[in-house]
Amino acid sequence: MAIKIHPSFAIHAGKWLKTEIVEAHGVSINELAEAFGVSRQSISAVLNGRTSLSADMAIRFEHAFGVKAETLVRMQARYELGKAREHEADLLVPSLIAA
Protein backbone atom coordinates (compact mmCIF):
# COMPACT_ATOMS: atom_id res chain seq x y z
CA MET A 1 0.00 0.00 0.00
CA ALA A 2 1.35 3.44 -0.94
CA ILE A 3 1.71 6.12 1.68
CA LYS A 4 -0.41 9.17 0.89
CA ILE A 5 1.23 12.51 1.54
CA HIS A 6 -0.87 15.64 1.95
CA PRO A 7 -0.19 18.05 -0.95
CA SER A 8 0.85 20.77 1.47
CA PHE A 9 3.94 18.70 2.33
CA ALA A 10 5.15 18.70 -1.27
CA ILE A 11 7.85 21.26 -1.98
CA HIS A 12 9.06 22.64 -5.30
CA ALA A 13 12.33 20.86 -6.10
CA GLY A 14 14.02 24.13 -7.06
CA LYS A 15 13.18 25.81 -3.76
CA TRP A 16 14.54 22.82 -1.88
CA LEU A 17 17.70 22.81 -3.98
CA LYS A 18 18.21 26.52 -3.35
CA THR A 19 18.10 26.31 0.44
CA GLU A 20 19.42 22.82 1.11
CA ILE A 21 22.06 22.44 -1.59
CA VAL A 22 23.06 25.61 -3.44
CA GLU A 23 23.10 28.06 -0.52
CA ALA A 24 24.42 25.38 1.85
CA HIS A 25 27.46 24.98 -0.42
CA GLY A 26 27.94 28.73 -0.83
CA VAL A 27 27.41 28.66 -4.59
CA SER A 28 25.99 31.78 -6.24
CA ILE A 29 23.36 31.74 -8.96
CA ASN A 30 25.92 33.24 -11.35
CA GLU A 31 28.43 30.46 -10.60
CA LEU A 32 25.73 27.84 -10.99
CA ALA A 33 24.50 29.27 -14.30
CA GLU A 34 28.03 29.35 -15.67
CA ALA A 35 28.80 25.80 -14.54
CA PHE A 36 25.51 24.50 -15.97
CA GLY A 37 25.84 26.41 -19.24
CA VAL A 38 22.46 28.13 -18.82
CA SER A 39 21.34 31.70 -18.29
CA ARG A 40 21.19 33.24 -14.83
CA GLN A 41 17.49 33.92 -15.44
CA SER A 42 16.67 30.28 -16.16
CA ILE A 43 18.44 28.92 -13.08
CA SER A 44 16.95 31.68 -10.92
CA ALA A 45 13.44 30.82 -12.15
CA VAL A 46 13.91 27.18 -11.14
CA LEU A 47 15.47 27.94 -7.75
CA ASN A 48 12.76 30.45 -6.89
CA GLY A 49 9.92 28.12 -7.89
CA ARG A 50 8.76 30.12 -10.93
CA THR A 51 9.61 27.30 -13.37
CA SER A 52 9.45 23.53 -13.02
CA LEU A 53 12.68 21.61 -12.64
CA SER A 54 13.24 19.71 -15.90
CA ALA A 55 14.83 16.27 -16.11
CA ASP A 56 17.77 17.86 -17.93
CA MET A 57 18.31 20.36 -15.13
CA ALA A 58 17.94 17.59 -12.54
CA ILE A 59 20.80 15.72 -14.22
CA ARG A 60 22.94 18.86 -14.06
CA PHE A 61 22.30 19.10 -10.31
CA GLU A 62 23.18 15.42 -9.96
CA HIS A 63 26.53 15.98 -11.68
CA ALA A 64 27.29 19.14 -9.70
CA PHE A 65 26.14 18.12 -6.21
CA GLY A 66 25.51 14.36 -6.21
CA VAL A 67 21.76 14.66 -5.61
CA LYS A 68 20.03 11.90 -7.58
CA ALA A 69 18.15 13.25 -10.60
CA GLU A 70 15.41 10.67 -10.08
CA THR A 71 14.76 11.99 -6.58
CA LEU A 72 14.54 15.56 -7.84
CA VAL A 73 12.20 14.64 -10.68
CA ARG A 74 9.92 12.71 -8.29
CA MET A 75 9.94 15.65 -5.88
CA GLN A 76 8.93 18.02 -8.69
CA ALA A 77 6.19 15.66 -9.92
CA ARG A 78 4.72 15.33 -6.41
CA TYR A 79 4.71 19.11 -6.06
CA GLU A 80 2.97 19.62 -9.41
CA LEU A 81 0.41 16.88 -8.74
CA GLY A 82 -0.33 18.39 -5.33
CA LYS A 83 -0.91 21.79 -6.93
CA ALA A 84 -3.21 20.22 -9.54
CA ARG A 85 -5.16 18.34 -6.86
CA GLU A 86 -5.95 21.66 -5.16
CA HIS A 87 -8.16 22.44 -8.19
CA GLU A 88 -9.38 18.93 -8.95
CA ALA A 89 -12.97 19.75 -8.01
CA ASP A 90 -13.06 22.35 -10.79
CA LEU A 91 -12.45 19.69 -13.44
CA LEU A 92 -15.75 18.56 -14.92
CA VAL A 93 -14.59 15.43 -16.70
CA PRO A 94 -17.07 12.55 -16.98
CA SER A 95 -16.01 8.92 -16.70
CA LEU A 96 -15.64 7.26 -20.10
CA ILE A 97 -15.67 3.75 -18.67
CA ALA A 98 -18.98 1.91 -18.83
CA ALA A 99 -20.29 0.87 -15.43
C-alpha positions as CSV (number, residue, x, y, z in Angstrom):
1,M,0.0,0.0,0.0
2,A,1.3,3.4,-0.9
3,I,1.7,6.1,1.7
4,K,-0.4,9.2,0.9
5,I,1.2,12.5,1.5
6,H,-0.9,15.6,1.9
7,P,-0.2,18.1,-0.9
8,S,0.9,20.8,1.5
9,F,3.9,18.7,2.3
10,A,5.1,18.7,-1.3
11,I,7.8,21.3,-2.0
12,H,9.1,22.6,-5.3
13,A,12.3,20.9,-6.1
14,G,14.0,24.1,-7.1
15,K,13.2,25.8,-3.8
16,W,14.5,22.8,-1.9
17,L,17.7,22.8,-4.0
18,K,18.2,26.5,-3.3
19,T,18.1,26.3,0.4
20,E,19.4,22.8,1.1
21,I,22.1,22.4,-1.6
22,V,23.1,25.6,-3.4
23,E,23.1,28.1,-0.5
24,A,24.4,25.4,1.9
25,H,27.5,25.0,-0.4
26,G,27.9,28.7,-0.8
27,V,27.4,28.7,-4.6
28,S,26.0,31.8,-6.2
29,I,23.4,31.7,-9.0
30,N,25.9,33.2,-11.3
31,E,28.4,30.5,-10.6
32,L,25.7,27.8,-11.0
33,A,24.5,29.3,-14.3
34,E,28.0,29.4,-15.7
35,A,28.8,25.8,-14.5
36,F,25.5,24.5,-16.0
37,G,25.8,26.4,-19.2
38,V,22.5,28.1,-18.8
39,S,21.3,31.7,-18.3
40,R,21.2,33.2,-14.8
41,Q,17.5,33.9,-15.4
42,S,16.7,30.3,-16.2
43,I,18.4,28.9,-13.1
44,S,17.0,31.7,-10.9
45,A,13.4,30.8,-12.2
46,V,13.9,27.2,-11.1
47,L,15.5,27.9,-7.7
48,N,12.8,30.5,-6.9
49,G,9.9,28.1,-7.9
50,R,8.8,30.1,-10.9
51,T,9.6,27.3,-13.4
52,S,9.5,23.5,-13.0
53,L,12.7,21.6,-12.6
54,S,13.2,19.7,-15.9
55,A,14.8,16.3,-16.1
56,D,17.8,17.9,-17.9
57,M,18.3,20.4,-15.1
58,A,17.9,17.6,-12.5
59,I,20.8,15.7,-14.2
60,R,22.9,18.9,-14.1
61,F,22.3,19.1,-10.3
62,E,23.2,15.4,-10.0
63,H,26.5,16.0,-11.7
64,A,27.3,19.1,-9.7
65,F,26.1,18.1,-6.2
66,G,25.5,14.4,-6.2
67,V,21.8,14.7,-5.6
68,K,20.0,11.9,-7.6
69,A,18.2,13.3,-10.6
70,E,15.4,10.7,-10.1
71,T,14.8,12.0,-6.6
72,L,14.5,15.6,-7.8
73,V,12.2,14.6,-10.7
74,R,9.9,12.7,-8.3
75,M,9.9,15.7,-5.9
76,Q,8.9,18.0,-8.7
77,A,6.2,15.7,-9.9
78,R,4.7,15.3,-6.4
79,Y,4.7,19.1,-6.1
80,E,3.0,19.6,-9.4
81,L,0.4,16.9,-8.7
82,G,-0.3,18.4,-5.3
83,K,-0.9,21.8,-6.9
84,A,-3.2,20.2,-9.5
85,R,-5.2,18.3,-6.9
86,E,-5.9,21.7,-5.2
87,H,-8.2,22.4,-8.2
88,E,-9.4,18.9,-8.9
89,A,-13.0,19.7,-8.0
90,D,-13.1,22.4,-10.8
91,L,-12.5,19.7,-13.4
92,L,-15.7,18.6,-14.9
93,V,-14.6,15.4,-16.7
94,P,-17.1,12.5,-17.0
95,S,-16.0,8.9,-16.7
96,L,-15.6,7.3,-20.1
97,I,-15.7,3.7,-18.7
98,A,-19.0,1.9,-18.8
99,A,-20.3,0.9,-15.4
